[in-house]
Amino acid sequence: MDAILLGFETLATPMVALMLLIGVFAGMIVGSIPGINDNIAFAVFIPFSFSMPPEQALALMVGVYCAAATGGAIPAIVIKVPGTASSLLTAEDGNAMARKGKAGQALSIAITSSVIGGILSSIVLLMFAPSLAKVALKFGYVENFALAVLGLSSVVGLLRGNVIKGAIAAVIGLLIANVGFSPVTGFPRYTFDNVNLIEGIPFVPLLVGLFGVAAMLDLMTDILRDRRARTPLTGLPEIGSLRLPQGMMRRLAPVWGTSAAIGNIIGMLPGAGMLMAIFLAYDQAARRFRRLFEGKPGEATWGDGAPEGIAAPEAANNAVTASSMVPLLSLGIPGNSTSALFIGALALHGMVPGPLLFTQHGNIAWMIIVAFLAANLIMWPVAFAVIRTVSKSIFAIPKEIMVGVIALLCLMGAYSDGANMFNMWVAIVAGLVAFAMRLTKIPLGPAILGLVLGPQLEASLNNSLTISRGNWLVFIDPVAHPISAAMILVSALLWIVPMLMNLRRTPAA
């Protein structure tokens, strides 16, 4: 308890608190710019922190890290262009609600979910960091492969009524993930002698195209439809009220709890990443929504404005931020790529993450932990202030001008990831492909999931089989790898149970 109070005392220093506030505000703004993800934002702010005292610099970094994921929800909901990759699922139901005149409620759900997920994750980090870090050590190549299989199995929740097309989309995502050097042989695959593809298709431009460029094409379609119907062209629908009814909060409370728990667990596992957490949370929310609300009067369909479709990914992505620091601060093992950048920030100030951090720099270590809790509390009013200024300005822009604005943001975001013209072509082609997928009703979510999990699946599989000398039973060995065996069993049930339920519903001939 004395150590926690020491952390609060360090954070309460005026300049440290000010740096945290600046970090939250800057992260919120940067996160709302499509293509500038949390990794880029974090890397940009590290040089600025070099001349600061360590407690001020790290408070700034915590603020940026927490707020960047939340800020990405703003353009995802308003114009269906995720500001960060962590908001890609938010764009589906969030923008659908915005088109129905409920943008304010969608934004309020996103911010509230992010804050609640972040607070719950911060409390877990504050109370259980050392003990939870031991769980992360039990995850090796075998467990990481099983985790990737479990993540892919969550795609079942996204395939309802469209199983074949969804499976095709997942396979396409896995194939795209294979572009570039093979981690086993070292030879390039599917590069077609293009040097820009040697390291694979760039991820940020790909996401910008799949969501941003595709959203621009959707908006152009709306404009053409309005012209054919001779409907006067106006701006986007009004933002509406930001008030979140108590009934909606009670309805979403179980989703927040479940999604935050998933984010906490995935966040502290090295290499699992934020995207896996939001897909697993999204899948669980989909199952709950279909069981309790689908088909009832006044309820939207899943993917077309369901509140749970916003709450689940937003609670999960912010839960990952604090929990990813559990293995880093306790063991020196980063939970994801952004938390890995914290190692660089600590190294700039002569500190090494791990057990010695708490003995040699206890005030800094505990300040970082309590700063995550404070950042999420600060983020609530800051987020609503940003929404009232940024979102209202965006909604006042006429649709024809908005097409150009989205195109500019997308191309700038794609180009900024490596300052390469090739990235802009990737975004354009990806946008055309995503638009064609929507026209043919092929779901995009499974393709994204295959794209994200493909590298982890392949690397973990090859390393596991190398260590086990080609023994495929290693993944279901309940003695040597009980965690892997349990996850493979759950993955199998995710596929088998829905098929059995469908057979039961099918009337006999």
N, C-alpha and C positions, 0 to 999 in steps of 0.2 A: 504493500500500500504506500509506503514511503517513496518507493521508486516512481509510482504513478503520480504522486503529488509533486515529485521533482520534475516530471515531464510537464505537468500543467503549469508549474511555476516558471519553467523556461519558456513555454509557449505564451504565457501571459505578459512577457516583456513587450512593450509597445511596438518596437520595430519588428519583432518576430511575428506578432499578430498582424501587423500591417502587411508584411510580405505574404502571409497566408491569404489574406483578403485579396491582394493583388494577383496572386496565383490563381485563386478561384475565378476571379473576374476574367483574367486573361485566358484561362483554360476554357471558360464558357464561350468566349468570343471565337477563339481559335477552333474549338470543336464544332462550331456552327458553320465553318467554312468548308465546303465539300473538297475532299482530296487532301486536306491538311490533317492527318490523323494524330493520335496521341503520341506516337513515337516521334514524329516530326516536331510536334510542339515541345515535347520534353527535350529533344536534342537541341532545339533552338535556344531554350532558356538556360541550358547548362553553362555555356560560356558567360552569360550575364551574371551567373551566381559565383563566378570564380573569385571576384574581389570582395564578396560579402563574407561576414562571419558565418561559420558552418550552420548555426541554428537558423539564421535568417535564410540562407540559401536553400536548406532542405525544407523549410516551411513553404517557400515559394514553389519548390518542386512538388510537394504533396498537394498543394492547391491546384496546380496545373493538371496533375494526374487525375485527381478526383473529378474535376469539372469538365475535362475534355470529352469524356464519354457521355456526360449528360448533355452538353451543348450540341452533340451530334443529332439529338432527337429533334431539334427545332426545325432545320431544313428538311429532315426526313418526313415530318408531319405536314409542314406548310407546302412544300413543293415536291415531295417524294424523292428528294436527293439526300441520302444519308450524309451527315457531316463527317462521321467516322464509321468504320466498318462495324462497330458494336451496335449501330442503330439501323442496320440493314433490314432487320425483321420489323422494327418499329414503323418503317415506311409503309408497310402493307396496310395494316389496320389503321394506323395513325392518319395517313393521307386519305383513306376511305372515309374516316370520320370528318376530316376537314372538308371534303367535298360535299358532305351532307350538312354543312353549316355548324359542325361541332368541333371546330379546330381548337377553341379555347379549352373545352373539356379534355380533348386528346392531349394537348400540351400540359394541362394540369395533371393528368394521370401520369404522363411521362416523368415530369419533374418530381411529383410525390413518390412515385415508384423508385426513382433513382435515389432520392434522399433516404427513404426507408431502407432500401437494400444496402446503401452505403453505411448507414448508422448501425444496422444489425451486424454487418461485416466488421465495422470498427470495434464494436463491443467484443466480438469473437477474438479479434486481434489483440485487444487490450487484456482480455481475461485468460486466453488459452494459447497464446503464441508458442511458448516452449513445448507444451505437450502435443499440440497439433503438428508441429514440425516433425515429430517422430513418425507420424503417419506418412508424410511425404517421402521419407527415406525408404519406405517399403515398396515404392513404385519404381520398378525397373523396366527393361524393354518389354518383357512379357505383359506386365500390367498395363503399360502404355498402349500396347497393341489391342488388348481387350477393351481399354477405355475408348479407343478409336472405333472399334467395332460397335460398342454400345452407342457412341455418338451417331454412327451411320444408321443404327437400328432405330434411333429416334425419328428417322425420316418417315417411319410408318404413320406417325401422327400427322404428317403433312400430305399423305397420299390418298386420303379418303375419297372414294369415288373416281380416282384417277391413278390407279396403282401402276398400270403399264407405263403411262407417260411419265409418272414420277420416277419410276425405276430407271427409265431411259435417261432422264435428266441427271440422276445421281451418277450413272455410268459416264455420261458426258463430262461431268465435273471431275470424276476420277481420272479420265483420260487427259483432260487439260492439265491436271496436276502433274502428269508424267512428262510434260514438255520440259526439256533442259537436260542437264547432266544426270546420268543414273548414279544414285548413291552407292551402287554395288559395283558396276563395271567401270564407271567413270567416263563412259561414252555418251555423246549427246543423243537425245531421242526427239524425234518430231520437230527438229529445228529448221529443216529444209535449208541448211547452210546459211541461215540468218544469224549473225553474231548477237543480235538483240535478244534472241530466244535461248541463248546458251544457259543462262541462269533461270530459265523458265519465263512464263508470261508474267509481266509485272503485275502484282496483286492490286495495288491501289488504283492504277488506271483501269484495270479490269472491273473493279467494283464501281468506279465512277461511271464507266460506260453502262454496266448492267442496270444501274439504278438511275443515274443522272441523265445520260443521253436518252435512255428509254423513257424517262419521265418527260423530257422535252418533246419526244415524238408523240407521246400521249396527249400532251397539251396542244400540239399542232393539230392532232386529230379532232380535239374538242373545238378548236377554232374553225376548222373546215366544216364541221357539222353545224356549228352556229351560223356560219355564212350560208350554207345550203338551206337552213331553216329560216334565214333572214332574221336571226335573233341578234339584237344589238350587242356588240362586244363590250364587256365590262372587265373589271378586275376580278381577282379571285374572290371567293365568298368571304364574308366578314368573319373575324376571328371569334366573335361571340364571347360569352361569359367564361372567365377562368375559374369560377367557383366549382368545387367538387362536392356534390351532395353527400351527406352522411351515409345514405343508403348505398351509394356506389363504393364508398370507402369500406363499408362492412362486406360488400360483395367481393371486393378485391383483396381483403386482408389475407385469406388463405393463399391466394396466388403470390402475394408479396412474401409470405413466410416460406413457401415451398421454393420459390425462385431464388430468394436470398440464401437458403440452405444449399441449393445446387451451386450457386455462384461461390459460396464459401468453400465448398468441397473441391470444386474444379480449380478455383483460384490458387489453392495452396499446393496443387500438384504440378511439379515442374514440367513445362512444355505443353500442358493441356490447352491453355489459351482461353481468351474471353469468348471467342466465337462458339466454341463447343458448349460453353455454359449457357449462352443465350438460346442455342438450338435445343438443348435438353430442357431448359425451362419453358420454352415455347411449346415443345411437344407435350409436356405435362399440363400446361394451361389449356391446350387444345382439347385434350382428353376430358378435362374437367368441364370445359365450356360445352362440349357436345353432350355430355351426360346430364348437365343441369339446365342449360339455357337454350340450346339449339332447337329451333322450331317453335318456340313460344312467341306469342304476339308481341310485336314491337322489338324483337331481338334481331340483330344483324346476323348474317352468316359468318362463319370463321374466315378470316382474311379479307372481310369487307366491312370492317368497322367494329369488331368485337373489342371491348375495353381490355379484356384479358390479353389480347394480342399485343397491346402496348405495355401493360403492367409487367408481364413476365420477362421479356427481354431487358427492359430498363432496370428492373430490380436486380436481375442476374448480373448485368454488366457492371453495375456499381458495386455489387457485393464482391466481385472479383478483385477490384482495385486494392482494397485493404487486405483481403486474404492472401493475395499474391506476395505480400510482404512477410507472411509468416515464415516460409522457408528461407527467405533472403536475410531477414534480420537475425533469425535464430541459428541458421546453418550456413549462410552465405550462398544459398542456392536460389537463383531467381525463379519466380513462378511463371513469368511470361517475358516477352521482349521488352515491354516498357519498364517493368520492375528491374530488369537487367541493367537498364540505363541508370538506375539508382546506384549501382556499384560504381559507375563512373563518377557520379556526383559525390559519393562518399570518398572515393579515391582522390578527387581534387582537393579535398580538405584533410587528407592524411588519415582516413579511417577505413577499416576493412570490415565488412559485414560478417556476422557470425557471433559465437558466444563471447569473444573478447570485446565486442562492441559494447556489450552491457556492463562489462567490468571496467573497461578503460574510458568509455565515453557514455556512461549511464544516462546522464542528463539529455544527451542528444538522441540516444536510442529511444528513450521513453517519450521524448518530445515528438519524435516522428510518429509514434503510435497514437498518442493523444491528438496529434494534428489531424489525423484522418477523421477522427470523430468530430473535431471542431470544424473541419473543412466541409463536411456534409451538413452540419447545422447552418453554417454560413451560406452554403450553396442554395438553400431554399429561397430566401428573399432575393439573392442576386439573380437566380434563374428567372424569377417572375419579373424582375426589373428589366432583364435583357429581352424577355418575351414581349413585354409591353412596348418596347421601343423597336426592336428588330422585326418582329412578326407583323405588327401593324403596318410598318412601312412596306413590307413585302406584299401584304394583301391589298395594298392600295395601287400596286403596279398593274396596268392593263395586261391581259393575257398575251397580246402580241409582243409587247416589250419583254414580258417575262420569259418568253422563248429564247430571246437573245441573251438575257441575263443568265439563264440556266446553262446555255451553250458556253458562254464565256467562263462561268464558274467551273464547269466540267473540264473544259480544255485547259484552263489554268491549273486546276487541281491535278490533272493527269500529267501535265508537263512538269510541274514542280517536283514530282517524284523522280528525281534523277536528271532533270533538265534535258530530256530527250524527246525529240519530235516523234519518235516511234511510239512513245506512250500515248500520244494523242490519237494515232491511228488505232491503237489497241482499244481505246475508249470508244471511238466511233464504231468500230466493227462489233464490239461487245454490246453496244447500245442497239444496233440493228438486229443482232441475234436475240437479245432479250425482248425486243419489240415483236419479233416474229414468234417467239415462244408464247407471248401473251395472246397473240392473235390465234394461235393454234391450241391455246389452253394447256400448254406444257408448263407445269409449275417450276418456278425458278429456285425456290428454296432448296430442294434436293441437290440441284447442280452446285449451288454455293457450298453446301455441306460437303459434298464430294471433293470440291476444289480445296476446301480448307483442311480436311482430314486426310486427303490423299498422301501428302509427304510423310506425315506422322505414321500413317498406316504402313506404308512401304518400308520406311526406315526401321520401325519397331519390329516388323515381321522378319526382315532380313537379319537384324541383329539377334533376335530371339532364336531363329533357326540356326544361326551360326554357333551361338553359345550352347544350344541343346543338341548340336550335331544332326540337325535335320529332323528332330523329333517333333511332329506336329501336336502330339498329345500334351506337350508342355503347357499349352494354353488352358487345358482343362484339368490340370493336375491339382486335386484338392489338398494335397499334402505340402508340396513345394511352393505352389502358387495359388493359395485359396482365394485371394482377391480377384485374380484373373478368372478362375473357374466360376466364381459367383457372377462376375460381369458378363461372361459368355452365356451363362444360364439365363440371366435377365434379358440379354439380347435375343436369345432364341424365343423366350416367352413373348417378347414384344412383337415378333412376327407370327408366332403360332396362335396366340390367344385371339387376335382379331380375325384370323382365318376361320377358326373354330366357331366364333360368334356369328360370322357371316353364313357359315354352313347351317347353323341352327335357325337363322332367320329365313333361309331359302325354303320356300314351300316345297313339299314333296310333289313329284310329278304324278 
